[in-house]
Amino acid sequence: MDDRTREYLRGRFGDYYREVSLSPPPDAHLREWGHIPWTPGAGTTMVRHQSMYDLGDLDTFFADNAPRHAYFSAARYDDPGASTMSRKGWRSADLVFDLDADHLPGVDPEEATYREMLAACKDALLRLLDFLENDFAFEDLSVVFSGGRGYHVHVRDEAIRELGSEARREVVDYVRAIDLDVDGLIRTVSDRGTTKRVLRTEGGWGARVHEALVEYADDLREMDDEDARERLMELDGIGEGRAKTILGAFDRNPDAVREGNVEAGGPGVRRLVSALAARVAATDAAPIDEPVTTDTRRLIRLPGTLHGGSGLVVTPIARDELDAFDPLRDAVPDRFVGRDIRIDVDADRTVELNGKRCTIQAGENTVPEFAGVFLMARGEARKAPER
């Protein structure tokens, strides 16, 4: 980034911070703070091991320093400003989840548009929240758009604060369906003097697999016998004989499927359940960034600040407003709206922000400031002299 571009962005970030008042996280005085300034040259410098005491008044610090990126720790410490981790005195930590479009299965950052990547990430976020709210029954959680290509979720329930890395990894494995134990989704119950094995339909992965089984069985009943057998035989371990047995069991006793009974139909149904479990794990799992969640000393972006790689706001989102949230509109800073600037780009670009689609040709262009800041922050444009 050249000097003119860097100084322009630093100045405009400062203008933004002089206009807003940031909300610190709970227990802010117990957390470590860090930021990345607008360092000249290609490299970046992380300034960390700071406490709220070191920063002073938060709004004044940000207005004066206008950092490129700003962070606080998920952890709480006795002495958050100590110069080494060993001297800080770890107390507890939030459980933090990070979803990044770059790491989502099926998303190619080279091919997908920014809007498409963010949409895929929001779908993954909703799956994650389903686990956190329904499977784990967490109550104290907040959702934040990262300002870049994804979302953060902060869980602050007291029950999780003192969990170590290994316990947090178990949470990660659960929501990512790592080594999903299909046998563990089945329980043995007594029914009129006999025992039978049924899916755990009351919640969790068992309920997800059961829903898929019921839907699959309903689809089979709507097909003719030959098509239904062929569909079943697409699954590993199910040949023509087992396919006929499964279809016969579904026809004779449709209630068994709705009860989650995995014995009606013999080994073929159990094989079907295993195959559907693998499918459900692939489609319903939340592809979170494992190192972020297991790291009990992680620094995470401060809501309300600007992301130095996009110029968008790291935006907290109320749970009941999540469905309507559009990061390409709602995370655009008001400070960068209503003014045009000159930029220079090496290649044609298209920017979709704030409800507008800007087509920019190689060379010097006059563009809305929010589009220019976005491209300059990403390293795809330079600030051109104003005419």
Phi, psi and chi 1 to 4 in degrees:
 res  aa     phi    psi   chi1   chi2   chi3   chi4
   1 MET       -  128.4 -178.1  178.0  -67.9      -
   2 ASP   -77.5  166.8   63.8   75.2      -      -
   3 ASP   -61.3  -42.9  -69.2  -15.6      -      -
   4 ARG   -61.8  -45.6  177.9 -171.9  -73.6  117.1
   5 THR   -63.6  -47.0  -57.5      -      -      -
   6 ARG   -60.4  -45.5 -177.0  178.2   62.3 -104.4
   7 GLU   -69.1  -33.9  -70.8  -53.3  -48.7      -
   8 TYR   -63.5  -48.7  179.2   85.0      -      -
   9 LEU   -64.0  -42.1  -69.4  175.2      -      -
  10 ARG   -60.6  -41.4 -175.7 -175.8 -174.9  -77.0
  11 GLY   -65.1  -42.0      -      -      -      -
  12 ARG   -73.9  -33.6  -65.8  -59.2  -79.7  154.3
  13 PHE   -61.9  -41.1  -87.5   43.3      -      -
  14 GLY   -61.4  -41.2      -      -      -      -
  15 ASP   -60.4  -40.4  -67.8  -20.8      -      -
  16 TYR   -61.8  -48.1  166.4   82.3      -      -
  17 TYR   -68.6  -26.3  -73.9  119.8      -      -
  18 ARG   -74.2  -10.3  -78.8 -174.7  -77.1  -85.2
  19 GLU  -104.1  -13.4 -155.5  174.2   61.2      -
  20 VAL  -118.2  163.4  -58.5      -      -      -
  21 SER  -122.6  119.6 -178.0      -      -      -
  22 LEU   -84.0  145.7  -60.8  173.2      -      -
  23 SER  -101.3  116.8  -62.6      -      -      -
  24 PRO   -71.7  157.5   26.3  -34.2      -      -
  25 PRO   -72.2  166.3   29.1  -36.0      -      -
  26 PRO   -57.8  146.3  -22.3   32.8      -      -
  27 ASP    57.0   40.4  -54.8  -43.9      -      -
  28 ALA   -58.7  -32.5      -      -      -      -
  29 HIS   -72.6  -13.1   63.7  -68.6      -      -
  30 LEU   -97.8    0.7  -60.9  177.3      -      -
  31 ARG  -105.7  150.8  -60.3 -179.1 -172.5  -91.3
  32 GLU   -80.0  146.2  177.7 -170.9   -5.4      -
  33 TRP  -121.7  146.8  -68.2   75.6      -      -
  34 GLY  -148.9  157.9      -      -      -      -
  35 HIS  -154.6  161.2   68.7  -82.8      -      -
  36 ILE  -115.5  116.8  -63.9  177.1      -      -
  37 PRO   -79.9  176.1   27.9  -31.8      -      -
  38 TRP   -83.1   75.3  -66.4   93.5      -      -
  39 THR   -72.6  131.9  -50.7      -      -      -
  40 PRO   -62.2  151.3  -21.4   33.1      -      -
  41 GLY    92.5 -174.6      -      -      -      -
  42 ALA   -81.8  -25.8      -      -      -      -
  43 GLY   -84.2  173.8      -      -      -      -
  44 THR  -127.8  155.2   57.2      -      -      -
  45 THR  -124.0  124.7  -59.0      -      -      -
  46 MET   -92.6  122.8  167.4   69.8   85.7      -
  47 VAL  -100.2  115.2  179.4      -      -      -
  48 ARG  -139.0 -165.2   58.0  177.3  -54.4  177.3
  49 HIS    59.6   39.5  -57.6  -54.7      -      -
  50 GLN  -112.7  149.8  -64.7 -177.9  -55.8      -
  51 SER  -110.5  173.7   66.3      -      -      -
  52 MET   -60.7  -31.3  -77.9  -71.6  -71.1      -
  53 TYR   -62.7  -40.1  175.5   80.2      -      -
  54 ASP   -67.5  -35.7  -62.5  -44.0      -      -
  55 LEU   -76.5  -33.6  -91.4   58.0      -      -
  56 GLY    78.2 -149.0      -      -      -      -
  57 ASP   -61.7  126.5  178.3   75.2      -      -
  58 LEU   -63.0  -48.0 -159.6   61.7      -      -
  59 ASP   -63.7  -38.8  -69.9  -19.8      -      -
  60 THR   -66.2  -41.4  -59.5      -      -      -
  61 PHE   -59.6  -45.9  172.6   84.0      -      -
  62 PHE   -71.6  -36.8  -84.4   88.2      -      -
  63 ALA   -65.4  -36.7      -      -      -      -
  64 ASP   -79.6  -35.2  -70.4  -13.1      -      -
  65 ASN  -101.3  -26.2  -68.6  -86.1      -      -
  66 ALA    43.0   60.6      -      -      -      -
  67 PRO   -63.8  155.3   24.0  -34.0      -      -
  68 ARG   -72.8  -39.7 -171.1  171.8 -175.2  175.1
  69 HIS  -140.0  149.6  -55.5  -84.6      -      -
  70 ALA  -139.6  141.7      -      -      -      -
  71 TYR  -139.7  159.7  -51.4   89.4      -      -
  72 PHE  -137.2  162.5   68.9   97.5      -      -
  73 SER   -86.2  144.7   68.2      -      -      -
  74 ALA   -66.9  -24.4      -      -      -      -
  75 ALA   -86.6  156.5      -      -      -      -
  76 ARG  -110.8  139.4  -59.9  166.5 -174.0   81.3
  77 TYR  -130.3  159.1  -59.7  102.4      -      -
  78 ASP   -67.3  -41.8  -65.9  -31.7      -      -
  79 ASP  -135.2   79.9 -175.7    4.1      -      -
  80 PRO   -64.1  -19.6   22.3  -32.6      -      -
  81 GLY   -90.0    2.1      -      -      -      -
  82 ALA   -61.1  147.3      -      -      -      -
  83 SER   -77.3  -13.4   58.9      -      -      -
  84 THR  -129.4  153.8   63.7      -      -      -
  85 MET   -64.0  -35.8  -59.3  -52.9  -63.3      -
  86 SER   -66.2  -23.8   60.4      -      -      -
  87 ARG   -94.2   -6.2  -66.7  172.8   54.6 -166.0
  88 LYS   -73.2  -33.2  -68.9 -177.6 -175.1  -64.3
  89 GLY    77.6   76.2      -      -      -      -
  90 TRP   -61.8  133.5 -172.1   89.2      -      -
  91 ARG  -107.6  -52.7  -70.7 -171.7  178.9 -174.6
  92 SER  -167.0  176.9   64.4      -      -      -
  93 ALA  -154.9  145.6      -      -      -      -
  94 ASP   -65.3  159.5  -56.4  -24.9      -      -
  95 LEU   -96.9  112.9 -172.2   63.2      -      -
  96 VAL  -113.5  136.3  177.2      -      -      -
  97 PHE  -119.8  140.3  -61.5   86.5      -      -
  98 ASP  -126.8  125.8  177.7   30.6      -      -
  99 LEU  -116.0  123.9  -72.4  160.3      -      -
 100 ASP  -126.4  128.4 -168.4  -37.1      -      -
 101 ALA   -59.3  -28.2      -      -      -      -
 102 ASP   -62.6  -23.8  -76.6   -4.8      -      -
 103 HIS  -107.4    8.3  -57.7  147.9      -      -
 104 LEU   -81.1  134.1  -63.6 -179.0      -      -
 105 PRO   -63.8  137.5   21.0  -31.3      -      -
 106 GLY    84.9   -0.4      -      -      -      -
 107 VAL  -110.5  119.0  175.0      -      -      -
 108 ASP  -101.6  106.9 -176.1   -9.0      -      -
 109 PRO   -58.6  -21.7  -21.3   32.7      -      -
 110 GLU   -79.7  -22.2  -60.4  -62.7  -36.2      -
 111 GLU  -108.8  -37.4  -63.3  -66.1  -27.7      -
 112 ALA   -76.9  147.0      -      -      -      -
 113 THR   -75.8  163.9   66.0      -      -      -
 114 TYR   -58.4  -42.9 -170.2   40.0      -      -
 115 ARG   -62.6  -43.1  176.7  173.7  -72.3  -79.1
 116 GLU   -63.2  -40.5  -70.3  168.9  -18.3      -
 117 MET   -64.4  -43.1  -72.1 -169.0  -69.5      -
 118 LEU   -67.0  -35.2  -70.6  176.3      -      -
 119 ALA   -64.8  -43.4      -      -      -      -
 120 ALA   -63.0  -37.5      -      -      -      -
 121 CYS   -68.9  -35.7 -151.6      -      -      -
 122 LYS   -67.7  -37.3 -171.1  173.3 -177.6 -179.3
 123 ASP   -60.2  -43.4  -71.6  -19.2      -      -
 124 ALA   -65.1  -37.0      -      -      -      -
 125 LEU   -61.4  -44.0  169.3   66.2      -      -
 126 LEU   -63.3  -36.1  -65.6  174.2      -      -
 127 ARG   -66.0  -41.5  -62.5 -160.8  -59.9  -87.7
 128 LEU   -61.5  -45.2  172.1   62.0      -      -
 129 LEU   -63.4  -32.1  -69.1  173.3      -      -
 130 ASP   -60.9  -42.9  179.4   50.9      -      -
 131 PHE   -64.4  -49.3  -72.4  113.6      -      -
 132 LEU   -66.5  -39.9  -59.3 -177.4      -      -
 133 GLU   -84.7  -36.3  -65.5  172.4  -25.4      -
 134 ASN   -99.7  -46.4  -62.6  -41.8      -      -
 135 ASP   -76.1  -41.2  -66.4   32.1      -      -
 136 PHE  -100.0  -14.7  -70.4   98.7      -      -
 137 ALA    58.6   35.6      -      -      -      -
 138 PHE   -69.3  144.4  -68.2  139.7      -      -
 139 GLU  -116.8  -37.2  -63.7 -179.9   -9.5      -
 140 ASP   -95.9   83.8 -172.4   -3.4      -      -
 141 LEU  -136.6  151.9   56.0   79.9      -      -
 142 SER  -133.3  147.4   59.3      -      -      -
 143 VAL  -112.5  136.2  179.6      -      -      -
 144 VAL  -136.7  130.5 -180.0      -      -      -
 145 PHE   -74.4  130.0  169.2   58.7      -      -
 146 SER   -71.1  -14.2   71.6      -      -      -
 147 GLY    87.8   -9.3      -      -      -      -
 148 GLY  -117.4 -104.5      -      -      -      -
 149 ARG  -118.7   23.3  -67.5 -177.8  173.0 -178.8
 150 GLY  -168.9 -156.9      -      -      -      -
 151 TYR  -137.6  153.2  -66.8   86.6      -      -
 152 HIS  -118.2  145.8  -59.8  152.9      -      -
 153 VAL  -125.7  126.9  179.0      -      -      -
 154 HIS  -107.9  121.2  -57.4 -108.7      -      -
 155 VAL  -107.0  127.6  178.6      -      -      -
 156 ARG  -125.0   19.0  -62.2 -168.5  172.0  105.6
 157 ASP   -56.7  139.0  -68.9   51.5      -      -
 158 GLU   -58.8  -32.3  -74.6 -167.3   21.1      -
 159 ALA   -62.6  -22.1      -      -      -      -
 160 ILE  -104.5   -8.0   56.6   84.8      -      -
 161 ARG   -62.9  -33.6  -67.7 -176.6 -177.5 -179.4
 162 GLU  -100.1   10.6  -63.9 -176.3   11.4      -
 163 LEU   -64.2  138.9  -67.0  179.8      -      -
 164 GLY   -84.3 -179.0      -      -      -      -
 165 SER   -61.8  -40.0  -67.1      -      -      -
 166 GLU   -66.7  -41.2  -73.2  -55.5  -45.4      -
 167 ALA   -64.9  -38.0      -      -      -      -
 168 ARG   -67.6  -32.9  -67.7  166.0 -168.7 -104.3
 169 ARG   -65.3  -32.8 -176.6  168.8  -73.6  106.8
 170 GLU   -64.4  -37.7  -69.8 -176.7   18.3      -
 171 VAL   -63.4  -44.1  176.3      -      -      -
 172 VAL   -58.9  -47.9  170.3      -      -      -
 173 ASP   -60.7  -35.9  -71.3  -11.7      -      -
 174 TYR   -67.2  -51.0 -177.5   88.0      -      -
 175 VAL   -72.4  -22.3  -59.1      -      -      -
 176 ARG   -93.5   -1.1  -67.0 -179.6   63.4 -172.1
 177 ALA    57.8   39.8      -      -      -      -
 178 ILE   -75.2  125.3  -58.3  -62.4      -      -
 179 ASP    51.6   48.3  -62.7  -33.5      -      -
 180 LEU   -58.2  124.3 -178.3   62.4      -      -
 181 ASP   -87.9   99.2  178.5   13.1      -      -
 182 VAL   -65.0  -40.5  177.5      -      -      -
 183 ASP   -60.0  -32.4  -71.9  -21.4      -      -
 184 GLY   -71.2  -13.6      -      -      -      -
 185 LEU   -84.8   -2.4  -54.3 -179.2      -      -
 186 ILE  -116.4  138.2  -62.4  169.7      -      -
 187 ARG  -126.1  158.9   58.4 -169.2  171.9   95.8
 188 THR  -100.2  129.6  -59.1      -      -      -
 189 VAL  -126.1  159.3  -61.0      -      -      -
 190 SER  -100.9  132.1  176.9      -      -      -
 191 ASP  -136.3  104.3 -177.5   14.6      -      -
 192 ARG    52.4   48.3  -65.7 -171.6  -67.6  -87.6
 193 GLY    87.0   -5.5      -      -      -      -
 194 THR  -119.3  160.1   62.0      -      -      -
 195 THR  -108.0  149.8   60.5      -      -      -
 196 LYS  -147.8  158.3   60.7 -178.3  179.6 -179.2
 197 ARG  -102.6  128.0  -58.6  174.5   69.8 -148.0
 198 VAL  -133.3  153.1  -62.2      -      -      -
 199 LEU   -66.0  147.6  -81.8  166.6      -      -
 200 ARG   -77.5   93.5  -62.3 -179.7 -178.1  -85.8
 201 THR   -88.1   -2.9   60.0      -      -      -
 202 GLU   -77.3  -13.3   62.6  -86.2   12.9      -
 203 GLY   164.7  178.7      -      -      -      -
 204 GLY    70.4 -159.3      -      -      -      -
 205 TRP   -62.4  -32.3  -78.8  109.0      -      -
 206 GLY   -59.7  -43.5      -      -      -      -
 207 ALA   -66.4  -37.3      -      -      -      -
 208 ARG   -65.4  -43.4  -67.2 -178.8 -179.8   87.5
 209 VAL   -67.7  -39.2  173.9      -      -      -
 210 HIS   -63.3  -41.9  178.7 -113.6      -      -
 211 GLU   -60.0  -40.8 -178.5 -179.7   -7.3      -
 212 ALA   -66.6  -37.2      -      -      -      -
 213 LEU   -65.4  -45.4  176.0   62.8      -      -
 214 VAL   -61.9  -45.0  171.1      -      -      -
 215 GLU   -63.3  -41.5 -177.7  178.3  -17.2      -
 216 TYR   -64.0  -44.0 -167.0   87.6      -      -
 217 ALA   -63.7  -39.8      -      -      -      -
 218 ASP   -63.8  -39.7  -72.2  -15.7      -      -
 219 ASP   -63.0  -42.0  -71.5  -15.6      -      -
 220 LEU   -62.5  -39.1  -69.2  176.9      -      -
 221 ARG   -65.5  -25.2  -69.3 -168.0 -169.3   96.4
 222 GLU   -83.3   -9.2  -65.9  177.9   -0.7      -
 223 MET   -93.8  161.4  -59.5  177.6 -178.6      -
 224 ASP   -75.4  164.6   60.3   43.2      -      -
 225 ASP   -58.6  -42.0  -72.8  -12.7      -      -
 226 GLU   -65.5  -44.2 -176.3  176.1   -9.7      -
 227 ASP   -65.3  -38.5  -71.8  -17.5      -      -
 228 ALA   -65.3  -41.9      -      -      -      -
 229 ARG   -63.5  -41.9  -77.1 -163.1  -56.7  -88.4
 230 GLU   -64.6  -37.9  -71.7 -178.8   -1.1      -
 231 ARG   -66.4  -42.5 -177.9  170.9 -179.8 -174.7
 232 LEU   -63.9  -37.2  -81.1  165.7      -      -
 233 MET   -73.2   -8.1  -70.4  165.5   60.9      -
 234 GLU   -71.3  -18.1  -67.3  173.9   -3.8      -
 235 LEU   -86.5  143.7  -58.0  173.7      -      -
 236 ASP   -61.6  134.7  -70.0  -19.8      -      -
 237 GLY    85.9    2.6      -      -      -      -
 238 ILE  -117.7  109.2  -62.9 -178.6      -      -
 239 GLY   -97.2 -169.7      -      -      -      -
 240 GLU   -64.0  -40.0 -174.9  171.8    1.2      -
 241 GLY   -63.5  -47.1      -      -      -      -
 242 ARG   -67.2  -34.2  -79.9 -176.5  173.8  171.4
 243 ALA   -62.4  -43.3      -      -      -      -
 244 LYS   -63.4  -42.0  -70.5 -180.0  178.8  179.0
 245 THR   -62.7  -43.4  -58.7      -      -      -
 246 ILE   -62.9  -46.2  -68.0  169.7      -      -
 247 LEU   -64.1  -38.2  -69.5  174.0      -      -
 248 GLY   -64.4  -41.6      -      -      -      -
 249 ALA   -65.4  -40.8      -      -      -      -
 250 PHE   -64.1  -37.7  -73.9  174.5      -      -
 251 ASP   -71.6  -41.7  -73.3  -20.7      -      -
 252 ARG   -72.8  -35.6  -70.6 -169.0  -56.2  -86.8
 253 ASN  -140.0   71.5 -169.3    3.1      -      -
 254 PRO   -63.5  -26.5   21.1  -31.9      -      -
 255 ASP   -65.6  -26.8  -70.3  -19.3      -      -
 256 ALA   -61.5  -39.3      -      -      -      -
 257 VAL   -64.5  -43.7  175.1      -      -      -
 258 ARG   -69.2  -23.4  -56.8 -162.8  178.1  -80.6
 259 GLU   -84.9   -8.1  -65.6  168.7   -0.9      -
 260 GLY    80.4   16.5      -      -      -      -
 261 ASN   -69.7  114.2 -172.3  -17.2      -      -
 262 VAL   -95.2    5.2  -61.1      -      -      -
 263 GLU   -98.5  -25.4  -68.0 -173.4  -18.0      -
 264 ALA   -66.2  111.2      -      -      -      -
 265 GLY   109.3   -3.2      -      -      -      -
 266 GLY    71.3 -157.2      -      -      -      -
 267 PRO   -59.1  -26.6  -22.8   33.7      -      -
 268 GLY   -62.2  -41.6      -      -      -      -
 269 VAL   -67.5  -39.1  170.1      -      -      -
 270 ARG   -63.9  -36.7  -68.1 -166.2  -70.3  -84.5
 271 ARG   -66.1  -39.7  178.0   72.5   69.2  173.5
 272 LEU   -62.2  -43.1  172.8   59.4      -      -
 273 VAL   -60.9  -42.5  167.6      -      -      -
 274 SER   -62.7  -42.0  -65.6      -      -      -
 275 ALA   -66.0  -41.9      -      -      -      -
 276 LEU   -68.1  -34.1  -69.1  177.4      -      -
 277 ALA   -61.2  -40.9      -      -      -      -
 278 ALA   -64.2  -40.4      -      -      -      -
 279 ARG   -65.4  -45.8  -72.4 -171.3  178.1 -176.3
 280 VAL   -62.7  -40.5  170.9      -      -      -
 281 ALA   -60.6  -37.5      -      -      -      -
 282 ALA   -72.9  -30.9      -      -      -      -
 283 THR   -98.0  -28.8   57.8      -      -      -
 284 ASP  -101.2  -14.8  -71.9   15.0      -      -
 285 ALA   -64.6  153.3      -      -      -      -
 286 ALA  -102.3  113.2      -      -      -      -
 287 PRO   -79.6   67.3   30.7  -34.6      -      -
 288 ILE   -76.3  162.8   58.4  175.2      -      -
 289 ASP   -83.2  104.5 -171.2  -11.2      -      -
 290 GLU   -56.7  -45.3 -177.9  -95.5  -11.8      -
 291 PRO   -60.9  -29.9  -24.3   35.2      -      -
 292 VAL   -66.5  -44.6  172.5      -      -      -
 293 THR   -72.5  -35.7  -57.1      -      -      -
 294 THR   -83.1  -14.2   58.2      -      -      -
 295 ASP   -82.8  110.4 -173.7   -6.9      -      -
 296 THR   -80.4    1.9   60.1      -      -      -
 297 ARG  -125.5   21.4  -66.0  171.9  171.5   80.3
 298 ARG   -65.8  142.1 -166.4   77.2  177.0 -169.5
 299 LEU   -94.1  138.0  -65.2 -178.4      -      -
 300 ILE  -133.7  153.4 -162.2   76.2      -      -
 301 ARG   -63.0  142.1  -69.5 -173.8 -177.2  -83.0
 302 LEU   -82.8  120.9  176.7   64.1      -      -
 303 PRO   -56.7  141.7  -26.6   36.2      -      -
 304 GLY    94.2  -15.4      -      -      -      -
 305 THR   -85.8  171.8   60.2      -      -      -
 306 LEU   -95.4  142.3  -65.4  178.8      -      -
 307 HIS   -84.9  120.0 -170.8  -62.0      -      -
 308 GLY   -70.3   -6.0      -      -      -      -
 309 GLY  -102.0    3.1      -      -      -      -
 310 SER  -146.5  -23.7   68.6      -      -      -
 311 GLY    76.7    8.1      -      -      -      -
 312 LEU   -92.0  159.9  -61.0  178.5      -      -
 313 VAL   -83.6  134.3  179.1      -      -      -
 314 VAL   -71.5  101.8 -179.1      -      -      -
 315 THR  -106.5  118.5  -50.6      -      -      -
 316 PRO   -71.3  142.6   24.3  -30.4      -      -
 317 ILE  -127.0  122.7  -47.6  163.2      -      -
 318 ALA   -62.8  141.7      -      -      -      -
 319 ARG   -57.6  -39.0 -175.2   64.9  179.4   88.8
 320 ASP   -79.1   -2.4   60.1   -3.9      -      -
 321 GLU  -109.0    3.1  -63.2  175.1    0.6      -
 322 LEU   -65.9  -42.3 -179.4   56.0      -      -
 323 ASP   -58.8  -37.8  -72.2  -18.2      -      -
 324 ALA   -86.8   -8.8      -      -      -      -
 325 PHE   -68.0  128.7  177.6   75.0      -      -
 326 ASP  -121.7  104.7  178.2    1.0      -      -
 327 PRO   -61.1  -27.2   21.3  -32.4      -      -
 328 LEU   -77.3   -7.5  -60.1 -174.1      -      -
 329 ARG  -118.0  -50.4 -179.9 -167.9   65.0 -132.2
 330 ASP   -78.1  -16.3  -60.3  -35.1      -      -
 331 ALA  -100.5    4.3      -      -      -      -
 332 VAL   -78.6  123.5  174.7      -      -      -
 333 PRO   -65.5  133.7  -16.0   29.1      -      -
 334 ASP   -58.6  -30.0  -69.3  -20.6      -      -
 335 ARG   -62.0  -23.6 -165.6   69.8  177.9   84.7
 336 PHE  -102.6   13.3  -58.2  157.7      -      -
 337 VAL  -107.0  140.9  175.6      -      -      -
 338 GLY    96.2   12.0      -      -      -      -
 339 ARG  -143.9  141.8  177.0 -173.6  179.6 -150.6
 340 ASP  -103.6  148.6  -69.2  -18.6      -      -
 341 ILE  -136.5  168.0   61.1  170.5      -      -
 342 ARG  -101.8  132.1  -64.5  -75.6  -64.9  172.1
 343 ILE  -132.5  164.5   61.5  170.6      -      -
 344 ASP  -125.6  125.8 -176.0   17.4      -      -
 345 VAL  -124.0  149.8  -64.5      -      -      -
 346 ASP   -86.6  -20.0  -68.1  -30.0      -      -
 347 ALA  -142.8  161.0      -      -      -      -
 348 ASP   -60.9  139.4  -66.3   -8.5      -      -
 349 ARG  -135.0  152.6  -56.2  -73.8 -177.0 -172.8
 350 THR  -127.4  127.4  -59.9      -      -      -
 351 VAL  -122.2  126.2  176.6      -      -      -
 352 GLU  -113.1  103.9 -175.0  179.0   -7.4      -
 353 LEU  -148.0  149.8  -77.7  176.0      -      -
 354 ASN    55.2   34.3 -157.7   41.7      -      -
 355 GLY    77.2    8.4      -      -      -      -
 356 LYS  -122.5  149.7  -65.0 -176.6  178.3 -179.7
 357 ARG  -114.8  111.4 -175.1  179.5  179.9   86.3
 358 CYS  -103.3  119.8  -56.6      -      -      -
 359 THR   -99.3  120.6  -59.2      -      -      -
 360 ILE  -119.9  126.7  -57.6  164.3      -      -
 361 GLN   -92.2  155.2  -63.1 -179.9  -25.6      -
 362 ALA   -56.7  139.5      -      -      -      -
 363 GLY   110.6 -160.4      -      -      -      -
 364 GLU   -85.6  139.4  -69.7 -165.4    8.0      -
 365 ASN  -142.1  151.5  -64.5 -101.4      -      -
 366 THR   -99.6  122.8  -62.1      -      -      -
 367 VAL  -136.5  160.1  -60.7      -      -      -
 368 PRO   -57.9  142.8  -23.4   33.5      -      -
 369 GLU   -58.6  -39.0 -174.4  175.6   31.0      -
 370 PHE   -61.1  -34.9   57.1   80.3      -      -
 371 ALA   -71.8  -40.5      -      -      -      -
 372 GLY   -65.0  -43.5      -      -      -      -
 373 VAL   -61.9  -42.5  168.0      -      -      -
 374 PHE   -57.6  -49.7  178.3   76.8      -      -
 375 LEU   -68.5  -39.6  -70.3  174.4      -      -
 376 MET   -67.0  -41.1  -72.7 -173.2  -71.8      -
 377 ALA   -63.9  -32.0      -      -      -      -
 378 ARG   -82.1   -4.6  -72.5  164.9   62.2   98.0
 379 GLY    79.8   19.7      -      -      -      -
 380 GLU  -105.0    2.9  -63.5  175.8   -4.3      -
 381 ALA  -155.1  162.7      -      -      -      -
 382 ARG  -123.3  152.5  -63.0  172.4  -63.6  -83.2
 383 LYS   -74.6  125.4 -178.6   68.1 -176.6   74.1
 384 ALA   -97.0  152.4      -      -      -      -
 385 PRO   -60.2  140.5  -20.9   32.9      -      -
 386 GLU   -75.8  143.1  -62.8  -65.7  -27.5      -
 387 ARG   -79.4      -  -68.7  176.8  177.2  171.8
